[in-house]
Every structure is written in C-alpha cells, then in structure tokens.
Amino acid sequence: QRMKNYTIYAVSITIRIVLGFMLIALIWQYDFSPFMVLIIAILNDGTIMTISKDRVKPSPLPDSWKLKEIFATGIVLGSYLALMTVIFFWAMHKTDFFSDKFGVRSIRDSEHEMMSALYLQVSIVSQALIFVTRSRSWSFVERPGLLLVTAFLLAQLVATFLAVYANWGFARIKGIGWGWAGVVWLYSIVFYFPLDLLKFFIRFVLSGRAWDNLLENKTAFTTKKDYGREEREAQWATAQRTLHGLQPPEASSNTLFNDKSSYRELSEIAEQAKRRAEIARLRELNTLKGHVESVVKLKGLDIDTIQQNYTV
C-alpha cells in the first residue's frame, strides 16, 4: 500500500509540475525560477521519505499493481492541480481579485513577488497531495502517521517563511508578507477538497460500473436510490401479479408495498418464475417433445396443427 501510494503521488506531482509551469510559460511567457524548483524538490523528497513509516490500512482484498488505475489517477489529479495553479497565476497577474476580496496589496507588477506567491502555492498543494493518494476514503478521515504530518508541517513552515521574508535576487523572489501568505494558504485549502471527489470518480469509472449504467441500464445520471432499482422491481412485480391473477391491471404500484407481506409475495412470484423458466429449459434439452416444439418455434410453424397429428 505504501508503494502504491507513493507511485500515484509521483505520477501526479510530475504531471502537476511539468504541465503547470509549461502552461504558464506558454501563455504568459513567465519562467519559473529553476532554483525554487530545486527547493520544492528537496522539501518534497524530505517529506515523501516519511511515507515508509506511514500508517496504512491493508487492502480488504488480494491486491495487485493496477497500472491503469495508478496512471489514470495520477494524470487526472496532476492535471487538476496544474489547472488550479494556472488559474491562481492568472488571478494574481491579470486581475485584482485577491486585492478586492481580501484587502491585500496588488503584486501584479512585481515579478519577484509573484514568484514567491506562486512558489508557496505550488509547494502547499504539491505536498498536501500525499494525504489524498495515501487514503482509500476521505483524506481527512484516515489518520496519517505522526512522522508524515510532522515532516509536512516543517516543510510548509520553511516554504511559508521563504515566501514571506526571503529576498533573493539570484532566485528572483521577494517577500510577499503574511497577508498574501494567508491568501495563498486559503486558496490552496479550498481547492484541496475536490481532490478526494476526483479520486472517487476515477475509481468508479475504472470499475466499469459507470459505463454499464450508462450504456446498458441507461441510469448513470439518475438521482433515484440504487439507480431506480426498486421502481423497476415494482413495475415487474405488478405485471407478474396481473399475469397470475393476483392483482387487477388497474391497481397502482403504490399499493403494492403497503405491508411487508407484499415483499414476501413478490419474492415467491420471482422464485416461481425462475423455476418455470428452468423447467422449460430442461424440457427442451431432455425430452423429444421439447426438441420438436423448439424446432417448430424456430421454423415459425403452426404448432397447433402439428400437435393434432403428433405421433411418436
């Protein structure tokens, strides 16, 4: 489980770094500082090493390397994080959204301050991603190991202090102050929560149930409980009760479930239908008359005329 968690994280973070910085460079011709990429890599590696001592739940079933799931999850999560970074840079560089909503000063004309803010945003979400990839359910429900949490907090403390105070001309960064640091943290936390939903969605799609519901049952987008299964069972049961004379055709399906005995009756009807189908199948397979009737049906002949002259 630890190796699987690390692999998903590694794929996600690679897609996230490469795609995010590439889009920013292509759209706005803004080159992220290579030295700050090195700082991100060092802090990330220091944190990710602690996953070897992480608390993990064993797989409930025999597990294997599901490469399709690993790469699909990594690509989708990494692309989502890259898109969030691009949106953050656009809002910081081309609009006054953060200044208007949070009262911080505008840094859109300061390349070095934008570098610091962008570095902090990338650092926070890149390391927070490990809590999503390590969990099977909601990331805030499964408690991580103490060593992992400690390493994450220390790394982000260092990253925050660098973004707030560092003035390094060679790295093209300048301190943005605690106000902007708080804005970056808030933005990162808000867009962290959809990561769990994306993880669940990917797992559901890859399971095949989504396509079965969409293509076969045509119930992929229903809001009914259990994809409307109870309603379909009620319709089938009404037809069966009418067929066997247990209920007149005009009786509504709502009265069908007024008491618990109705459920037992439906189960009995279903069981009887299964038995009749099985008896008919065995009759066709094991009796001469069954063979004859089966051939007659396939040929489309009039069985009543044939039965009048039926001899063996």
C-alpha positions in Angstrom: 0.0 0.0 0.0 2.8 2.4 0.8 4.5 1.8 -2.5 1.2 2.2 -4.4 0.5 5.5 -2.6 4.0 6.7 -3.4 3.7 5.8 -7.1 0.4 7.6 -7.5 1.9 10.6 -5.8 5.0 10.5 -8.0 3.0 10.4 -11.2 0.6 13.2 -10.0 3.4 15.5 -8.9 5.3 15.0 -12.2 2.3 15.9 -14.3 1.5 18.8 -12.0 4.9 20.4 -12.1 5.6 20.0 -15.8 2.1 20.8 -17.1 1.6 23.8 -14.7 4.8 25.6 -15.4 4.6 24.8 -19.1 1.2 26.4 -19.5 2.3 29.5 -17.5 5.4 29.8 -19.7 3.4 29.3 -23.0 0.5 31.6 -22.1 2.3 34.4 -20.3 6.0 33.8 -21.2 6.7 33.7 -17.4 9.6 31.4 -16.5 9.5 29.9 -13.0 12.8 30.1 -11.1 14.8 26.9 -11.5 16.3 27.4 -8.0 12.9 27.4 -6.5 12.0 24.2 -8.4 15.1 22.7 -6.6 13.8 23.9 -3.2 10.4 22.4 -3.9 12.0 19.1 -4.9 14.2 19.0 -1.8 11.3 19.7 0.6 9.0 17.2 -1.2 11.6 14.5 -1.2 12.2 15.0 2.5 8.5 14.7 3.3 7.8 11.8 1.0 10.6 9.7 2.6 8.5 9.5 5.7 5.8 7.6 3.9 7.8 4.5 4.5 6.7 4.7 8.2 3.1 5.8 7.4 0.0 4.3 8.9 -1.8 2.4 6.2 -4.9 0.2 6.0 -4.3 -3.2 4.4 -6.2 -3.9 1.3 -9.5 -5.7 2.0 -9.0 -8.0 -1.0 -5.9 -9.5 -2.6 -4.2 -6.6 -4.3 -2.1 -6.2 -7.4 -0.3 -3.4 -9.3 -3.3 -1.9 -11.1 -1.3 0.3 -13.5 -4.3 1.6 -15.3 -5.7 2.9 -12.0 -2.4 4.3 -10.9 -1.6 6.2 -14.0 -5.2 7.4 -14.6 -5.4 8.7 -11.0 -2.0 10.4 -11.2 -2.7 12.1 -14.6 -6.2 13.4 -13.5 -5.0 14.7 -10.1 -1.9 16.2 -11.5 -3.8 17.9 -14.3 -6.3 19.3 -11.8 -3.5 20.8 -9.7 -1.8 22.2 -12.7 -5.0 23.9 -13.8 -5.5 25.3 -10.3 -2.0 26.8 -10.4 -2.7 28.4 -13.8 -5.9 29.9 -12.5 -4.1 31.2 -9.4 -1.4 32.9 -11.5 -4.0 34.4 -13.9 -6.0 35.9 -11.0 -2.8 37.2 -9.4 -1.2 38.5 -12.6 -4.1 39.7 -14.7 -6.8 40.7 -12.2 -7.2 42.4 -8.8 -9.4 39.6 -7.4 -7.3 38.9 -4.4 -6.8 42.6 -3.7 -10.5 43.4 -3.9 -11.7 40.4 -1.9 -9.1 40.1 0.8 -7.7 43.6 1.0 -4.1 42.7 0.2 -1.9 44.9 -2.0 -1.6 44.1 -5.6 1.6 42.4 -6.7 0.7 42.1 -10.4 3.5 44.4 -11.4 6.2 42.8 -9.3 7.7 39.7 -10.9 9.7 38.7 -7.9 6.7 38.9 -5.5 4.6 36.9 -7.9 7.4 34.3 -8.0 7.2 34.0 -4.2 3.4 33.6 -4.1 3.5 31.1 -7.0 6.2 29.1 -5.2 4.2 28.9 -2.0 1.0 27.8 -3.8 2.9 25.1 -5.6 4.7 23.9 -2.5 1.5 23.6 -0.4 -0.7 21.7 -2.8 2.2 19.5 -4.0 2.8 18.2 -0.6 -0.8 18.1 0.5 -1.5 15.8 -2.4 0.2 12.9 -0.5 -2.7 12.9 2.0 -5.1 12.2 -0.9 -3.1 9.5 -2.6 -2.4 7.6 0.7 -6.1 7.2 1.6 -8.8 5.0 0.2 -11.7 7.1 1.6 -11.7 10.8 2.6 -8.2 12.0 3.2 -9.2 13.9 6.4 -10.8 10.7 7.9 -7.8 8.3 7.7 -5.2 9.5 10.2 -1.7 9.7 8.7 1.5 8.7 10.6 2.9 11.2 13.0 6.2 11.3 11.2 4.5 12.2 7.9 2.4 15.0 9.5 5.5 16.4 11.2 7.5 16.4 8.0 4.7 18.1 6.1 4.3 20.9 8.7 8.0 21.6 8.9 8.4 21.7 5.2 5.5 24.1 4.8 6.7 26.2 7.6 10.0 26.6 5.8 8.2 27.3 2.5 6.0 29.9 4.1 8.9 31.7 5.8 10.8 31.8 2.4 7.7 33.3 0.7 7.2 35.9 3.4 10.7 37.0 4.1 13.2 35.8 1.5 14.7 38.5 -0.8 17.0 36.5 -3.1 17.9 38.3 -6.3 19.5 35.2 -7.9 16.3 33.2 -7.3 14.1 36.1 -8.4 11.9 36.0 -5.3 10.9 38.8 -2.9 8.9 38.5 0.4 5.2 38.9 0.0 4.2 39.4 3.7 1.8 37.5 5.9 -1.3 38.8 4.2 -0.5 37.3 0.9 0.7 34.1 2.6 -2.7 33.8 4.2 -4.4 34.3 0.9 -2.3 31.6 -0.7 -3.0 29.1 2.1 -6.7 29.8 1.9 -6.7 29.3 -1.9 -4.8 26.0 -1.5 -7.1 24.7 1.2 -10.3 25.5 -0.8 -9.1 23.7 -3.9 -7.7 20.8 -1.9 -11.1 19.2 -1.1 -12.2 18.4 -4.7 -9.2 16.1 -4.9 -11.0 13.4 -2.9 -14.0 13.6 -5.2 -11.8 13.3 -8.2 -10.2 10.2 -6.7 -13.6 8.6 -6.0 -14.8 9.4 -9.5 -11.7 7.9 -11.2 -12.1 4.7 -9.2 -15.8 4.5 -10.1 -15.2 5.0 -13.8 -12.4 2.4 -13.9 -14.5 -0.2 -12.1 -16.7 -0.4 -15.2 -20.0 0.1 -13.3 -20.3 3.7 -14.7 -20.3 2.5 -18.3 -22.6 -0.4 -17.6 -25.1 2.0 -16.0 -24.8 4.5 -18.8 -24.8 2.1 -21.8 -26.8 -0.9 -20.6 -29.1 0.3 -17.8 -29.2 3.9 -19.0 -29.3 5.1 -15.4 -25.9 6.8 -15.0 -27.4 10.2 -14.2 -30.4 9.2 -12.2 -31.0 10.6 -8.7 -33.1 7.7 -7.6 -32.0 5.3 -4.9 -30.0 2.4 -6.2 -30.4 3.7 -9.8 -34.2 3.2 -9.6 -34.0 -0.5 -8.9 -36.9 -0.5 -6.6 -39.2 1.2 -9.1 -38.2 -1.3 -11.8 -38.8 -4.2 -9.5 -42.2 -2.8 -8.6 -43.2 -2.4 -12.2 -42.1 -6.0 -12.9 -43.9 -7.3 -9.9 -47.1 -5.5 -10.8 -47.0 -7.1 -14.3 -46.4 -10.6 -12.8 -49.2 -10.2 -10.2 -51.6 -9.1 -13.0 -50.5 -12.0 -15.2 -51.1 -14.6 -12.5 -54.4 -13.0 -11.4 -53.2 -11.8 -8.1 -53.9 -8.1 -8.8 -56.1 -6.4 -11.4 -54.3 -4.4 -14.1 -55.6 -1.0 -12.8 -54.2 -1.4 -9.3 -51.5 1.1 -8.6 -48.0 0.2 -7.8 -48.1 2.3 -4.7 -50.5 -0.1 -3.0 -48.1 -2.9 -3.8 -45.8 -2.1 -0.9 -48.3 -1.2 1.8 -47.3 -4.1 4.0 -44.4 -6.4 4.5 -46.3 -9.4 3.2 -46.2 -7.8 -0.3 -42.4 -8.2 -0.4 -42.7 -11.9 0.5 -45.3 -12.4 -2.2 -43.0 -10.8 -4.8 -40.2 -13.0 -3.8 -42.4 -16.1 -4.2 -43.5 -14.9 -7.6 -40.0 -14.3 -8.7 -38.9 -17.7 -7.4 -41.8 -19.4 -9.2 -40.9 -17.6 -12.5 -37.3 -18.8 -12.2 -38.5 -22.4 -11.6 -40.8 -22.3 -14.6 -38.1 -21.0 -16.8 -35.7 -23.6 -15.6 -38.3 -26.4 -16.1 -38.9 -25.2 -19.7 -35.2 -25.1 -20.4 -34.7 -28.6 -19.1 -37.7 -29.9 -21.0 -36.3 -28.6 -24.3 -33.0 -30.2 -23.6 -34.1 -33.6 -22.3 -37.4 -34.6 -24.0 -38.2 -35.4 -27.6 -41.4 -33.3 -27.5 -39.4 -30.4 -26.2 -36.9 -30.7 -29.0 -39.8 -30.9 -31.5 -41.5 -27.8 -30.1 -38.2 -25.9 -30.0 -37.6 -26.6 -33.7 -41.2 -25.7 -34.6 -40.8 -22.4 -32.9 -37.5 -21.7 -34.6 -39.1 -22.5 -38.0 -42.2 -20.4 -37.3 -44.6 -23.3 -38.0 -48.1 -23.7 -36.6 -47.7 -25.9 -33.6 -51.5 -26.5 -33.1 -51.8 -28.1 -36.5 -48.8 -30.3 -35.9 -50.0 -31.3 -32.4 -53.2 -32.7 -33.8 -51.2 -35.2 -35.9 -48.5 -35.7 -33.3 -47.2 -39.3 -33.1 -44.0 -40.9 -31.7 
